[in-house]
Each structure stands twice: as C-alpha cells, then as structure tokens.
C-alpha cells in the first residue's frame, strides 16, 4: 500500500475519533444540563375518615424540546408526541371517571381534590396554538384521535352542540380553549389498558403493577386522568418540551377482619390495610426506566392533630421529633410495618387543623425476590375530618312535568368556613369570590333573565352580588347554553342559591338515544374559589424537589369543586307505536290474502278432479282400458279425456270473477277508511 494512502487512512480515523468524542461530550453536556427524557412513578396512600383509603398514582413523563433533542424518543410515548405536533396542542386534559367524589367526607381543600377530582363520565378540554378560525377544526380532529387512542366515545364531542368555549371562568386561556363533557360515558378496562400502554413499563413492572382491574373497579370512586403541557410552539419555553402527567385516583375500602371491632369507648376501630388487601398484589421490581420510584403515606393535618392529643394522653408524644421502635413508629394509635426512609413535614399550613405529614418510601431497595409490602395497622379508634372548601356546592332540579322546570345551584357554608375566610376586603366590606361555570344542552332552553339570587334564604339584587356575568344562549341543534358568573358574597354567608327557569325542548325521533326514557344529562357545573389556594408547603430539600408529586402539591391552584350531574326527563314519543302498526298491518294482510288464495286454489283443484272423474265414468271402461294400453305401448303418460272443457272454462271464469269482486271490495274498503 502506498505511503500516501496509509496517511489518508490514519487521518480519516483520527477525524472519526474526534467526531465521536465531540458527540459524546455534547450528549454528556446535554445530560448534565438536564436535557433528557425523564420518567417518575409515585403512589400516595391516605387513610380517610369514613373507613376508606385513598390511593393516588402519579406518573410523570417528560420529553426535551424537539429543536435540541430531535423527534425520536426512548421513553416518551410516540402517539402523544405526534398528537401534540399534528394539532398544535399547547395544553390538554382528558379524564375518565366513574362515581362521584364525596366532598363532605373525603375533603375538598387539598391539591388532590382540587386538581385530580373530575366529574362522572368523560371530561376533555384543550388549548390550541393555532389561529382563531382553525380552533374548531383542530378540536374535531383531536376528539377523533383520542377516541381511537383510548377506545372511547370521545368523538361525540366533535358536534358543536357538545362543546363550548369558556372565556374566563374555567381557565385563563381565552379564545383558543374548548371544553366538552360526556356525563353518561361508561368507564371500563378498555379505557384503562390504552392508558397504561403510554407508560414505559406498562403494568408489567413498577407501581403500575398494583393496578389490578378487579380491585380498581370495585372502588367507590376512580378517575384516570391525562394532562399534558407543551412548550414546543412557544419560543420562550426553552426548558421543557412536552410534559405528560398521568394520574389514577381510587377510593377503596379495605377487606379486613378487624373492620367491625368496637372498643369500650363505643367507637369502631378503623380497618387496617395493606397493599395486598387493597390491590391484591405487592410491589416487586421497580420500573428500570424510572428515574425515581416512591411511595408516600400521608396523614392529614386534622388526623395529626388528633394523634398529638392521643400521644399526649399516653405521654408518648414528643413535640419536635418522632421516635422509632423496632423499625415502626411507636405511638398508641397506629403502626407501620416498614420504617420510612424519611419523613416530610409540612412547614406552614393554611388549614386550622395544622400541618400534614408524608412518610416516604423509596423503591430502589426492593425487587421481585424482596417485594415491598406496606401494612398500616390501627391500634385505637380515632375520629377526624378532612379539610373542606369554604362553601359546599350542590345542584338540583325544581318543578314538575315535562314542560317547564328550574335549575338551582346551592352553596352551603362548611363547619370551618369562618376560619378559612381570608377574602378580599373592599369599601363594601369583606367579600368572598365565587366563580360559576355551567354548560346546558340546547334542548334545555334556559331563560337567563329569570336568574334569582338568595343569600341566607333572602332574595338579593343582582347588582349587589354579581360582579361579572357572561351568557351565551343556546341555539337549537347548533350550540349549548353557557353561563359564567363571578359572585361576591359576604364573608359571613351561611347559604346562597341561584335559580334559573327553563323550558324543555323537543327532539327529532332520530336524535333520541336508545335509552331515551331514562332521561337526559346536564353536565356538572364548575364552582371555584380563586381567593383560596390548595397548596402544601413542605420542607425544602433536594430529594423533595426531585419528586414531581411533592412539587405538584406545592403548586398553588384554586379550590375547585364539581356539582352533581342532573337528569332531566324530556317528552319522549312512544317508540313502540310504529312497530306495533307495522306488525299488526302485516299480520292482517298476511292472514287475509293467505286465506283467500288458499281457498281459491283449493276450490279450483277440487273442481278439476271432479270433472275428470265424471268424464271417465261417461266414456265407459273399454275405451278407457284401450287408451291406457295404447299410451303404454307408445311410452307416453296416460291423459284422461277432456270431454267437459267447456264446463271447466265456465267454472274458471266464475272463479276469476269472484277473485276480482273480492279484490275490488277490499280496495274500496281500504280507500274508504283512509
């Protein structure tokens, strides 16, 4: 080989090595800067006062910006990435919910109740980064894509009668926001399986392995939620590309033998529970693609306050520290089978009950050979309550009949509303802000001029209570009715109510669902309290900052609650009447013409046989035998003589005349009765 060729090969190898080193340093720099895909899995367990347990799964997947990372991903789901870029989705949230959250027993003033609790059925809202005239087209395409992706009827939201465009009461985005709900959508495993397929390990490893279908769907409430935020189309958002948040909130009742044990105090002991009793499974090996895998047990502030009093009674409580004994928390009220890796305390709490506590368990030290099995055992009965929103919202129907009615939204003060009220104070005094957002289908024709306000059961003028109002009346078969309100109620209010009268419309027979007699659903109204923020301030350290769940609980979000879904009976036609008319008409015609043709055909055959027998008798036996013999010799079938052809023709004419006469009478009778 020539010397020049060898030198060229050496130079080429050196250039290739330098290129690889530069690429490696660049990728290492990106990882150091945090520009990489991330996935975390977390589970929050919380005992509830009514002998149930809240399980909240939180999965967080993040993809770097496409400009710096590219379009190919190792962890982030490809379907979501393509959906965001094809329809230019800036923010979207989709939820499938079965059951209704009990705000009175399970709380309404915490981050989970305000951000993760959803109305029954399907709720979808999305913000698009497209021109105003293209938002509706993007919304329709998005609904069809999500319908196929999650095996649901989300495509029904493409109709203009099924979605609305809130202005300011639901979200801050104006103009490019679309909102729609399907209250009657059934939720089943067909929706959960595609949701799990978006996870890197699906339900084969990690915390998602606890999602036993039979355990989840026997719960009193479960809601699977998907929320994504995209910075792909925002030049200012250079720190992140797409953030996908998947949550599953389930309320379960433990199945234990100690559920009915009653102590001498007369109080029933709370049922002890474990991961196996709740889900029928244990946590084995964590998902290898997860950056962190954590389990938290949360004790609410009111429960911690009750525990402090119990510890003080037994002289086992220390003000600043929690003591351990043989790997378990030593206190007279409960016991944890596994010692937590650390305890996260809430620094400052807006709740009057006091701060809450998180017991943190890391899954890095557990595997299939050494599974994580956590047991929470109660030792003594306790009574506590969850933090409530300032006002408890509910909605119901008034009136009777299938013609008119009224919708009423009721706001009732909670037990601790006086302690929570830190609202705006202006020249009119202390005022509590309440935002109301309600969507009503077009066939429920609401008369917004009939709006009436009642404060402490006394009628009030709209000018003194309503600060801002936006109404979009419904249009038949085009758009639903939308109402957005900002109310300013006195801080000491005990009750408030809003009433609206409506008329029930009429639908075309093709617009009725198969179960029309069950009634028609009015979606839940959204009631929020912007003056109150559901947030928890935990002790700042590096490990807590890495947890997306703890970081999410630190975010400030308005206290929000959903009302009941209303069932409105409309005037429904008798769908069986067309069927009855068709069947009885066909039956009468079949019986009439069948019997007539049968009788006519039978008479003709009998008359022909009788005439043939008479002709055979008149001709005699000898000619008859000769004709049969001749037919046999020729090899032809024997035919009797046709001597009475004239008489048979006369008889056939008579039969034809009878048939024509009967048909004419039937036609005349039908014409006369029409």
ZARO-107336 format. One record per residue (C-alpha): residue number from 0; residue in one letter; x, y, z. Coordinates in steps of 0.2 Angstrom, whole numbers, plus 5000, padded with zeros to 4 digits. Layout:
// ZARO-107336
NUM, A, X, Y, Z
...
// end
This chain:
// ZARO-107336
0, X, 5000, 5000, 5000
1, X, 5007, 5017, 4996
2, X, 5013, 5029, 5010
3, X, 5000, 5042, 5004
4, X, 4986, 5030, 5006
5, X, 4991, 5025, 5023
6, X, 4992, 5043, 5029
7, X, 4975, 5047, 5022
8, X, 4968, 5032, 5032
9, X, 4976, 5037, 5048
10, X, 4969, 5055, 5046
11, X, 4952, 5048, 5042
12, X, 4952, 5038, 5058
13, X, 4958, 5052, 5068
14, X, 4944, 5063, 5061
15, X, 4931, 5049, 5065
16, X, 4938, 5048, 5083
17, X, 4937, 5066, 5086
18, X, 4919, 5067, 5079
19, X, 4914, 5053, 5091
20, X, 4922, 5062, 5106
21, X, 4914, 5078, 5102
22, X, 4897, 5069, 5100
23, X, 4900, 5061, 5117
24, X, 4904, 5077, 5125
25, X, 4889, 5086, 5118
26, X, 4877, 5072, 5124
27, X, 4886, 5072, 5141
28, X, 4883, 5091, 5141
29, X, 4865, 5089, 5137
30, X, 4863, 5076, 5151
31, X, 4872, 5087, 5163
32, X, 4860, 5102, 5158
33, X, 4845, 5090, 5161
34, X, 4840, 5089, 5143
35, X, 4835, 5071, 5143
36, X, 4819, 5061, 5144
37, X, 4813, 5058, 5162
38, X, 4800, 5046, 5169
39, X, 4795, 5045, 5188
40, X, 4782, 5034, 5196
41, X, 4774, 5038, 5213
42, X, 4760, 5032, 5224
43, X, 4751, 5042, 5238
44, X, 4741, 5032, 5251
45, X, 4730, 5042, 5263
46, X, 4718, 5035, 5276
47, X, 4700, 5043, 5275
48, X, 4689, 5046, 5290
49, X, 4674, 5035, 5283
50, X, 4685, 5019, 5285
51, X, 4691, 5020, 5267
52, X, 4708, 5023, 5259
53, X, 4713, 5035, 5245
54, X, 4726, 5028, 5233
55, X, 4733, 5041, 5220
56, X, 4745, 5035, 5207
57, X, 4756, 5049, 5199
58, X, 4766, 5045, 5183
59, X, 4777, 5060, 5176
60, X, 4785, 5058, 5158
61, X, 4795, 5072, 5151
62, X, 4802, 5075, 5133
63, X, 4815, 5088, 5129
64, X, 4812, 5101, 5116
65, X, 4812, 5094, 5098
66, X, 4824, 5108, 5092
67, X, 4838, 5102, 5104
68, X, 4834, 5083, 5106
69, X, 4826, 5078, 5090
70, X, 4809, 5069, 5086
71, X, 4814, 5051, 5091
72, X, 4811, 5046, 5109
73, X, 4816, 5032, 5120
74, X, 4803, 5034, 5134
75, X, 4790, 5047, 5129
76, X, 4775, 5039, 5120
77, X, 4776, 5042, 5102
78, X, 4757, 5043, 5100
79, X, 4756, 5058, 5112
80, X, 4771, 5067, 5103
81, X, 4763, 5065, 5086
82, X, 4746, 5071, 5093
83, X, 4754, 5087, 5100
84, X, 4763, 5091, 5084
85, X, 4749, 5087, 5072
86, X, 4736, 5098, 5081
87, X, 4747, 5110, 5089
88, X, 4741, 5107, 5107
89, X, 4748, 5119, 5120
90, X, 4739, 5111, 5135
91, X, 4726, 5097, 5136
92, X, 4717, 5086, 5149
93, X, 4707, 5071, 5147
94, X, 4699, 5061, 5161
95, X, 4688, 5045, 5163
96, X, 4678, 5045, 5179
97, X, 4666, 5033, 5187
98, X, 4657, 5038, 5203
99, X, 4656, 5055, 5212
100, X, 4669, 5062, 5224
101, X, 4662, 5064, 5241
102, X, 4667, 5082, 5246
103, X, 4660, 5081, 5263
104, X, 4669, 5065, 5269
105, X, 4685, 5065, 5258
106, X, 4689, 5083, 5258
107, X, 4689, 5097, 5245
108, X, 4703, 5109, 5251
109, X, 4718, 5100, 5246
110, X, 4728, 5098, 5230
111, X, 4722, 5081, 5225
112, X, 4703, 5086, 5227
113, X, 4706, 5102, 5218
114, X, 4717, 5096, 5203
115, X, 4713, 5077, 5201
116, X, 4695, 5075, 5206
117, X, 4684, 5075, 5190
118, X, 4665, 5074, 5186
119, X, 4657, 5057, 5181
120, X, 4660, 5052, 5163
121, X, 4672, 5060, 5151
122, X, 4679, 5077, 5153
123, X, 4690, 5085, 5139
124, X, 4697, 5102, 5137
125, X, 4712, 5108, 5126
126, X, 4721, 5124, 5122
127, X, 4727, 5125, 5104
128, X, 4741, 5136, 5097
129, X, 4733, 5139, 5080
130, X, 4724, 5154, 5073
131, X, 4706, 5158, 5080
132, X, 4697, 5151, 5064
133, X, 4706, 5134, 5065
134, X, 4702, 5130, 5083
135, X, 4686, 5121, 5080
136, X, 4694, 5110, 5066
137, X, 4708, 5106, 5077
138, X, 4696, 5101, 5091
139, X, 4686, 5090, 5080
140, X, 4702, 5081, 5074
141, X, 4708, 5079, 5091
142, X, 4692, 5071, 5098
143, X, 4693, 5058, 5084
144, X, 4711, 5054, 5088
145, X, 4708, 5052, 5106
146, X, 4693, 5042, 5103
147, X, 4703, 5029, 5094
148, X, 4718, 5030, 5105
149, X, 4708, 5027, 5121
150, X, 4693, 5016, 5114
151, X, 4680, 5028, 5120
152, X, 4666, 5039, 5113
153, X, 4676, 5055, 5113
154, X, 4672, 5058, 5095
155, X, 4654, 5063, 5101
156, X, 4662, 5079, 5107
157, X, 4665, 5084, 5089
158, X, 4647, 5091, 5087
159, X, 4645, 5110, 5090
160, X, 4631, 5105, 5102
161, X, 4643, 5095, 5114
162, X, 4657, 5108, 5117
163, X, 4659, 5126, 5122
164, X, 4672, 5140, 5123
165, X, 4674, 5146, 5140
166, X, 4680, 5164, 5142
167, X, 4687, 5167, 5159
168, X, 4678, 5156, 5172
169, X, 4686, 5139, 5168
170, X, 4704, 5143, 5163
171, X, 4715, 5158, 5159
172, X, 4716, 5154, 5141
173, X, 4703, 5164, 5131
174, X, 4698, 5161, 5113
175, X, 4708, 5145, 5109
176, X, 4701, 5135, 5123
177, X, 4687, 5121, 5120
178, X, 4678, 5112, 5134
179, X, 4667, 5097, 5132
180, X, 4660, 5083, 5143
181, X, 4650, 5066, 5141
182, X, 4642, 5063, 5158
183, X, 4635, 5046, 5153
184, X, 4651, 5038, 5146
185, X, 4654, 5021, 5154
186, X, 4672, 5018, 5160
187, X, 4679, 5001, 5159
188, X, 4696, 4991, 5156
189, X, 4695, 4996, 5138
190, X, 4699, 5014, 5143
191, X, 4712, 5009, 5156
192, X, 4723, 4997, 5145
193, X, 4727, 5011, 5132
194, X, 4731, 5022, 5146
195, X, 4743, 5010, 5154
196, X, 4751, 5007, 5137
197, X, 4758, 5025, 5137
198, X, 4769, 5020, 5152
199, X, 4786, 5014, 5148
200, X, 4784, 4998, 5158
201, X, 4765, 4997, 5156
202, X, 4759, 4987, 5170
203, X, 4772, 4974, 5170
204, X, 4784, 4982, 5182
205, X, 4784, 4996, 5195
206, X, 4770, 5004, 5204
207, X, 4758, 5002, 5189
208, X, 4759, 4983, 5193
209, X, 4747, 4986, 5208
210, X, 4733, 4991, 5196
211, X, 4723, 4975, 5197
212, X, 4707, 4978, 5187
213, X, 4696, 4969, 5199
214, X, 4702, 4979, 5214
215, X, 4701, 4996, 5205
216, X, 4684, 4994, 5198
217, X, 4676, 4988, 5214
218, X, 4681, 5005, 5222
219, X, 4669, 5019, 5227
220, X, 4677, 5031, 5215
221, X, 4690, 5030, 5202
222, X, 4697, 5043, 5190
223, X, 4710, 5041, 5177
224, X, 4717, 5057, 5170
225, X, 4730, 5063, 5157
226, X, 4736, 5080, 5157
227, X, 4750, 5087, 5145
228, X, 4758, 5103, 5143
229, X, 4768, 5108, 5128
230, X, 4781, 5121, 5125
231, X, 4785, 5116, 5108
232, X, 4777, 5131, 5100
233, X, 4782, 5143, 5112
234, X, 4799, 5151, 5109
235, X, 4801, 5157, 5127
236, X, 4799, 5140, 5134
237, X, 4816, 5133, 5132
238, X, 4817, 5122, 5147
239, X, 4805, 5109, 5143
240, X, 4797, 5101, 5128
241, X, 4782, 5091, 5132
242, X, 4777, 5086, 5150
243, X, 4764, 5071, 5151
244, X, 4756, 5069, 5168
245, X, 4746, 5053, 5171
246, X, 4736, 5051, 5187
247, X, 4724, 5037, 5194
248, X, 4714, 5042, 5209
249, X, 4705, 5027, 5218
250, X, 4695, 5026, 5234
251, X, 4695, 5009, 5241
252, X, 4688, 5000, 5256
253, X, 4700, 4988, 5264
254, X, 4694, 4970, 5266
255, X, 4700, 4965, 5284
256, X, 4693, 4955, 5298
257, X, 4695, 4970, 5310
258, X, 4683, 4981, 5302
259, X, 4669, 4979, 5314
260, X, 4679, 4979, 5330
261, X, 4672, 4991, 5343
262, X, 4681, 4997, 5358
263, X, 4675, 5001, 5375
264, X, 4673, 5019, 5370
265, X, 4659, 5015, 5358
266, X, 4669, 5019, 5343
267, X, 4673, 5007, 5329
268, X, 4691, 5003, 5325
269, X, 4697, 5009, 5308
270, X, 4701, 4994, 5297
271, X, 4719, 4990, 5295
272, X, 4725, 4988, 5277
273, X, 4740, 4984, 5267
274, X, 4745, 4984, 5249
275, X, 4739, 4966, 5246
276, X, 4722, 4969, 5254
277, X, 4719, 4985, 5244
278, X, 4726, 4979, 5227
279, X, 4729, 4960, 5229
280, X, 4747, 4962, 5224
281, X, 4764, 4968, 5231
282, X, 4776, 4980, 5223
283, X, 4790, 4970, 5216
284, X, 4804, 4976, 5205
285, X, 4803, 4995, 5201
286, X, 4802, 5000, 5183
287, X, 4820, 5001, 5177
288, X, 4816, 5016, 5165
289, X, 4810, 5026, 5180
290, X, 4822, 5040, 5187
291, X, 4813, 5038, 5204
292, X, 4800, 5027, 5211
293, X, 4792, 5032, 5228
294, X, 4778, 5028, 5239
295, X, 4770, 5040, 5251
296, X, 4759, 5038, 5266
297, X, 4750, 5055, 5270
298, X, 4742, 5059, 5287
299, X, 4731, 5075, 5285
300, X, 4733, 5089, 5297
301, X, 4717, 5085, 5307
302, X, 4722, 5067, 5309
303, X, 4740, 5073, 5315
304, X, 4731, 5084, 5327
305, X, 4721, 5070, 5334
306, X, 4736, 5059, 5335
307, X, 4745, 5073, 5345
308, X, 4731, 5073, 5358
309, X, 4731, 5054, 5359
310, X, 4750, 5054, 5361
311, X, 4749, 5067, 5375
312, X, 4736, 5057, 5384
313, X, 4748, 5042, 5384
314, X, 4764, 5053, 5387
315, X, 4771, 5046, 5371
316, X, 4772, 5061, 5360
317, X, 4787, 5072, 5358
318, X, 4784, 5090, 5351
319, X, 4798, 5091, 5339
320, X, 4803, 5073, 5335
321, X, 4795, 5056, 5331
322, X, 4803, 5041, 5339
323, X, 4805, 5024, 5332
324, X, 4804, 5007, 5340
325, X, 4809, 4991, 5331
326, X, 4808, 4999, 5314
327, X, 4790, 5005, 5317
328, X, 4783, 5022, 5323
329, X, 4780, 5020, 5341
330, X, 4763, 5028, 5345
331, X, 4747, 5021, 5353
332, X, 4736, 5024, 5338
333, X, 4744, 5016, 5323
334, X, 4759, 5006, 5317
335, X, 4768, 5005, 5300
336, X, 4776, 4988, 5296
337, X, 4790, 4996, 5286
338, X, 4800, 5010, 5293
339, X, 4800, 5025, 5281
340, X, 4816, 5031, 5273
341, X, 4812, 5049, 5278
342, X, 4798, 5060, 5285
343, X, 4792, 5076, 5276
344, X, 4783, 5088, 5286
345, X, 4773, 5102, 5280
346, X, 4781, 5119, 5286
347, X, 4767, 5131, 5285
348, X, 4749, 5126, 5283
349, X, 4734, 5136, 5279
350, X, 4722, 5124, 5287
351, X, 4717, 5127, 5305
352, X, 4720, 5109, 5310
353, X, 4739, 5110, 5307
354, X, 4752, 5103, 5295
355, X, 4751, 5086, 5287
356, X, 4765, 5073, 5287
357, X, 4772, 5062, 5272
358, X, 4781, 5046, 5276
359, X, 4792, 5042, 5261
360, X, 4797, 5025, 5255
361, X, 4810, 5023, 5241
362, X, 4808, 5008, 5230
363, X, 4826, 5006, 5224
364, X, 4830, 4993, 5238
365, X, 4816, 4981, 5233
366, X, 4814, 4968, 5220
367, X, 4804, 4953, 5215
368, X, 4814, 4942, 5227
369, X, 4811, 4956, 5241
370, X, 4794, 4964, 5237
371, X, 4788, 4979, 5246
372, X, 4773, 4976, 5257
373, X, 4767, 4990, 5267
374, X, 4754, 4987, 5281
375, X, 4745, 5001, 5291
376, X, 4738, 4994, 5307
377, X, 4727, 5004, 5318
378, X, 4728, 5002, 5337
379, X, 4714, 5013, 5343
380, X, 4699, 5021, 5336
381, X, 4700, 5039, 5330
382, X, 4688, 5052, 5323
383, X, 4694, 5066, 5312
384, X, 4688, 5076, 5297
385, X, 4695, 5081, 5280
386, X, 4698, 5100, 5276
387, X, 4683, 5107, 5267
388, X, 4681, 5121, 5254
389, X, 4673, 5137, 5260
390, X, 4656, 5133, 5253
391, X, 4650, 5116, 5248
392, X, 4642, 5117, 5231
393, X, 4627, 5106, 5225
394, X, 4614, 5107, 5211
395, X, 4596, 5101, 5209
396, X, 4581, 5102, 5199
397, X, 4564, 5111, 5204
398, X, 4547, 5110, 5196
399, X, 4537, 5095, 5189
400, X, 4530, 5090, 5172
401, X, 4538, 5088, 5155
402, X, 4536, 5106, 5150
403, X, 4545, 5118, 5162
404, X, 4557, 5117, 5177
405, X, 4571, 5127, 5186
406, X, 4589, 5123, 5190
407, X, 4596, 5128, 5207
408, X, 4614, 5129, 5212
409, X, 4616, 5129, 5231
410, X, 4631, 5135, 5241
411, X, 4631, 5129, 5260
412, X, 4644, 5135, 5272
413, X, 4655, 5122, 5279
414, X, 4660, 5120, 5298
415, X, 4677, 5128, 5296
416, X, 4672, 5142, 5284
417, X, 4674, 5155, 5297
418, X, 4692, 5150, 5300
419, X, 4696, 5149, 5281
420, X, 4688, 5165, 5275
421, X, 4703, 5177, 5271
422, X, 4694, 5185, 5256
423, X, 4696, 5202, 5248
424, X, 4690, 5217, 5259
425, X, 4684, 5232, 5249
426, X, 4674, 5248, 5253
427, X, 4658, 5236, 5254
428, X, 4666, 5225, 5267
429, X, 4673, 5208, 5267
430, X, 4668, 5198, 5251
431, X, 4671, 5180, 5246
432, X, 4673, 5177, 5227
433, X, 4664, 5163, 5219
434, X, 4666, 5158, 5201
435, X, 4652, 5148, 5192
436, X, 4654, 5140, 5175
437, X, 4639, 5130, 5169
438, X, 4635, 5122, 5152
439, X, 4617, 5117, 5147
440, X, 4612, 5107, 5132
441, X, 4602, 5116, 5118
442, X, 4586, 5106, 5122
443, X, 4585, 5113, 5139
444, X, 4581, 5131, 5135
445, X, 4586, 5142, 5150
446, X, 4579, 5159, 5152
447, X, 4594, 5169, 5159
448, X, 4583, 5184, 5163
449, X, 4574, 5174, 5176
450, X, 4590, 5172, 5187
451, X, 4587, 5175, 5205
452, X, 4599, 5176, 5219
453, X, 4596, 5171, 5238
454, X, 4608, 5175, 5252
455, X, 4604, 5167, 5269
456, X, 4587, 5162, 5261
457, X, 4583, 5181, 5257
458, X, 4582, 5187, 5239
459, X, 4596, 5199, 5233
460, X, 4598, 5211, 5219
461, X, 4610, 5205, 5205
462, X, 4619, 5222, 5206
463, X, 4625, 5219, 5223
464, X, 4631, 5201, 5221
465, X, 4636, 5198, 5203
466, X, 4652, 5206, 5199
467, X, 4654, 5200, 5181
468, X, 4642, 5189, 5170
469, X, 4644, 5181, 5153
470, X, 4629, 5172, 5145
471, X, 4629, 5163, 5128
472, X, 4611, 5157, 5125
473, X, 4609, 5140, 5117
474, X, 4604, 5139, 5098
475, X, 4593, 5124, 5093
476, X, 4604, 5110, 5086
477, X, 4619, 5122, 5085
478, X, 4627, 5126, 5101
479, X, 4623, 5124, 5120
480, X, 4620, 5137, 5133
481, X, 4635, 5144, 5143
482, X, 4634, 5154, 5159
483, X, 4649, 5162, 5168
484, X, 4647, 5171, 5184
485, X, 4658, 5180, 5197
486, X, 4649, 5182, 5213
487, X, 4654, 5192, 5228
488, X, 4646, 5185, 5243
489, X, 4648, 5192, 5261
490, X, 4661, 5183, 5271
491, X, 4649, 5178, 5285
492, X, 4637, 5170, 5272
493, X, 4629, 5154, 5278
494, X, 4620, 5149, 5262
495, X, 4617, 5156, 5245
496, X, 4607, 5150, 5230
497, X, 4605, 5153, 5211
498, X, 4589, 5148, 5202
499, X, 4586, 5148, 5183
500, X, 4570, 5144, 5174
501, X, 4570, 5133, 5158
502, X, 4558, 5125, 5146
503, X, 4561, 5108, 5139
504, X, 4563, 5107, 5120
505, X, 4558, 5093, 5108
506, X, 4569, 5082, 5098
507, X, 4568, 5074, 5082
508, X, 4565, 5055, 5083
509, X, 4582, 5052, 5076
510, X, 4590, 5062, 5090
511, X, 4584, 5051, 5104
512, X, 4597, 5039, 5112
513, X, 4592, 5021, 5114
514, X, 4588, 5023, 5132
515, X, 4578, 5039, 5130
516, X, 4566, 5035, 5144
517, X, 4580, 5036, 5157
518, X, 4582, 5055, 5154
519, X, 4595, 5067, 5148
520, X, 4610, 5073, 5157
521, X, 4615, 5090, 5161
522, X, 4634, 5091, 5164
523, X, 4642, 5096, 5181
524, X, 4644, 5114, 5184
525, X, 4661, 5120, 5190
526, X, 4662, 5131, 5206
527, X, 4679, 5138, 5210
528, X, 4685, 5149, 5224
529, X, 4700, 5160, 5217
530, X, 4704, 5168, 5234
531, X, 4708, 5151, 5242
532, X, 4723, 5141, 5236
533, X, 4725, 5122, 5238
534, X, 4744, 5120, 5242
535, X, 4755, 5112, 5254
536, X, 4772, 5119, 5259
537, X, 4784, 5105, 5263
538, X, 4802, 5106, 5270
539, X, 4814, 5111, 5256
540, X, 4827, 5099, 5252
541, X, 4835, 5091, 5236
542, X, 4825, 5075, 5237
543, X, 4808, 5083, 5239
544, X, 4812, 5094, 5224
545, X, 4815, 5079, 5213
546, X, 4798, 5072, 5217
547, X, 4785, 5078, 5204
548, X, 4771, 5073, 5216
549, X, 4778, 5083, 5230
550, X, 4781, 5098, 5218
551, X, 4764, 5097, 5212
552, X, 4757, 5098, 5229
553, X, 4767, 5114, 5232
554, X, 4759, 5122, 5217
555, X, 4746, 5135, 5220
556, X, 4729, 5130, 5212
557, X, 4712, 5137, 5216
558, X, 4700, 5127, 5226
559, X, 4688, 5119, 5214
560, X, 4673, 5108, 5215
561, X, 4660, 5100, 5203
562, X, 4642, 5098, 5206
563, X, 4630, 5084, 5203
564, X, 4625, 5078, 5185
565, X, 4607, 5082, 5183
566, X, 4595, 5070, 5175
567, X, 4581, 5079, 5165
568, X, 4566, 5069, 5158
569, X, 4560, 5076, 5142
570, X, 4544, 5072, 5132
571, X, 4548, 5055, 5124
572, X, 4537, 5048, 5110
573, X, 4531, 5030, 5110
574, X, 4544, 5022, 5100
575, X, 4534, 5005, 5100
576, X, 4519, 5013, 5091
577, X, 4527, 5012, 5073
578, X, 4532, 4994, 5077
579, X, 4515, 4990, 5083
580, X, 4507, 4997, 5067
581, X, 4519, 4989, 5055
582, X, 4517, 4972, 5064
583, X, 4498, 4972, 5065
584, X, 4496, 4978, 5047
585, X, 4507, 4965, 5040
586, X, 4499, 4952, 5051
587, X, 4481, 4956, 5044
588, X, 4487, 4957, 5026
589, X, 4496, 4940, 5028
590, X, 4481, 4932, 5036
591, X, 4468, 4939, 5023
592, X, 4477, 4936, 5007
593, X, 4484, 4920, 5013
594, X, 4467, 4913, 5017
595, X, 4459, 4920, 5001
596, X, 4472, 4912, 4990
597, X, 4472, 4896, 4999
598, X, 4453, 4895, 4997
599, X, 4453, 4899, 4979
600, X, 4467, 4887, 4974
601, X, 4459, 4873, 4984
602, X, 4442, 4875, 4975
603, X, 4450, 4875, 4958
604, X, 4459, 4859, 4961
605, X, 4444, 4850, 4968
606, X, 4433, 4856, 4953
607, X, 4446, 4849, 4941
608, X, 4447, 4832, 4949
609, X, 4428, 4831, 4950
610, X, 4426, 4834, 4931
611, X, 4439, 4822, 4926
612, X, 4431, 4808, 4936
613, X, 4414, 4812, 4928
614, X, 4421, 4811, 4911
615, X, 4429, 4795, 4914
616, X, 4413, 4787, 4920
617, X, 4403, 4793, 4905
618, X, 4416, 4786, 4892
619, X, 4415, 4768, 4899
620, X, 4428, 4756, 4904
621, X, 4433, 4748, 4887
622, X, 4438, 4764, 4879
623, X, 4447, 4769, 4895
624, X, 4457, 4752, 4895
625, X, 4461, 4754, 4877
626, X, 4468, 4772, 4879
627, X, 4478, 4766, 4894
628, X, 4485, 4751, 4884
629, X, 4489, 4762, 4869
630, X, 4498, 4775, 4880
631, X, 4509, 4761, 4887
632, X, 4513, 4755, 4870
633, X, 4519, 4772, 4864
634, X, 4528, 4775, 4880
635, X, 4519, 4791, 4885
636, X, 4509, 4795, 4900
637, X, 4491, 4792, 4900
638, X, 4480, 4808, 4900
639, X, 4461, 4806, 4903
640, X, 4449, 4813, 4890
641, X, 4444, 4831, 4891
642, X, 4426, 4830, 4887
643, X, 4420, 4844, 4899
644, X, 4432, 4858, 4893
645, X, 4418, 4870, 4891
646, X, 4410, 4867, 4908
647, X, 4428, 4869, 4916
648, X, 4431, 4885, 4907
649, X, 4414, 4892, 4913
650, X, 4419, 4887, 4931
651, X, 4436, 4896, 4929
652, X, 4428, 4911, 4923
653, X, 4417, 4911, 4938
654, X, 4432, 4910, 4950
655, X, 4441, 4924, 4941
656, X, 4425, 4935, 4943
657, X, 4424, 4930, 4962
658, X, 4443, 4935, 4964
659, X, 4441, 4952, 4955
660, X, 4425, 4955, 4966
661, X, 4434, 4952, 4982
662, X, 4449, 4962, 4977
663, X, 4438, 4977, 4972
664, X, 4428, 4976, 4989
665, X, 4445, 4976, 4999
666, X, 4452, 4991, 4989
667, X, 4436, 5000, 4991
668, X, 4436, 4997, 5010
669, X, 4454, 5002, 5012
670, X, 4451, 5018, 5002
671, X, 4435, 5022, 5012
672, X, 4445, 5021, 5029
673, X, 4460, 5031, 5023
// end
